[in-house]
Amino acid sequence: MIKKVFLTAALALSCALAAAQDWGGRYIVEFMEGEQSEAKGDLYLVPLGPDRAEFYLSVVRKDGAQIIYDTADGPVTLEGDRFIWRYPGPDFDYTLTIDLRPEANAGEPMENTVKVSESVGAGAPPYNIDLSPDGFYRRDLNYFVAPNGYMYHIAPDGQSCNLAFGGIYSGVVDLPLKVQGPFGRMFPVAGIEQDAFTASRNLTQVSIAGAEQRVAPGALSFTGVPYDWAAIGKPLFAYPDKSRTRFAVPGDTSLQRPENGSQWVVFKQNLAPCSLSGDSRADEERRLGRVDQDFGSTRGLFYNILSPAEEVKAMFKGYQAGEIEALIAPPDFVAFHTFPSFGRWKFPEREQDAKAAVVRKVAAMYGRTPMYSRRAAWLRDGSAELDIVEFEHKGHQAMVVFAWVGKDGDIYATAALTTEIESEFEDSGVWNVDDEGTYGIPDVVSIALDPDGYATIFLAKNSPESINCFALHQVGDKFEVIDFDQWYRFIDI
């Protein structure tokens, strides 16, 4: 009896939500002054039934000032044809009205349009940026709301959709294989967009229905989904063929077989979906290492990029295949990390010393005398950079230190590599950051930031005969050095 009542109630709720689909979705407006755009408005309206809704309203002025109103304090109730939201608390006498059936000047109802207006009583509005959110918001027909409150964005080709920002996401989110969209049409669900959960701190778990569904980079970074470095999959280093559309991961049969589906190629801050296309690890006639002249003879795993040719060209702009080491990253690694834009030293560019103040700090930390320093990479927003300091030899030991440095010169994290040498009086750098050639500074393949902002920096140290692939994983104020692989570089075939 309980089960029957439950099913009946659930069916009634489903029907009620379906009836509300004619107004649920995303609405946008642009405020113009003459021919100049002064601000843009974004309204996400999510039905909770025929007469209740959650909403998120953002208005951004051209100078970056922003108004955000939402129903974090509880849903709004339909009063006639209008949702009326009153600012919570006694500080402001402020009301927003969302009119679901506004009329044009001639008195005709406006289709796919809502009107947002504000009313200010005594005092000032909560956000004093001299911008009213009043306006007619037109529905973005590429978005729709499912009966469970999830927002979906139809792909540009119109053949699939992705879970998108603006829906109601808390607790466990179960991504279906298909969802019913406008006019009863069924859409395959391709995955989750990058910003889908940026306002969903109460989200604790995400489950996907199919191996080919993709969670966009960083989509889980700002949620309550637990992050565990030890539990998530780790990237593998790879190199491309001449087309830069096929990548090989050199390796032998000791590697665990990877999952086929939803992998990513990562190069610097750029990512592209890829899929497993070959496995030659059991073929002992093939070569273990980097074989640029005969890519197909590599012993290992092969992946094909799934992006269009023009996107691949843009991803590797300025780099020939022989200059590229990249990552093949699993879906959980990509979902929990963001990949900031950065610049890096590239041969034959002029090498740059690290700032003298940074070198002094690093030298004091390790009690050694600096011999050389170099900037290896720097975030485009100026918030951090990776510096290398090599010290004079001491006690038959050479040392090089990697330092992750903030814009004010703060040392966020360091790692030291040492090696024994025959004579402490040798004046050449073991790391060769001063060699004025191709093999001085390691290539920073990518920088990944975890949900707490800690960095994992992937590097490839090239030399004439081999490539050493490793990562610096930040744990507090230290870098853990993770050795991934060392490839032999085949020159003659």
Disulfide bonds with the S-S distance in Angstrom:
none
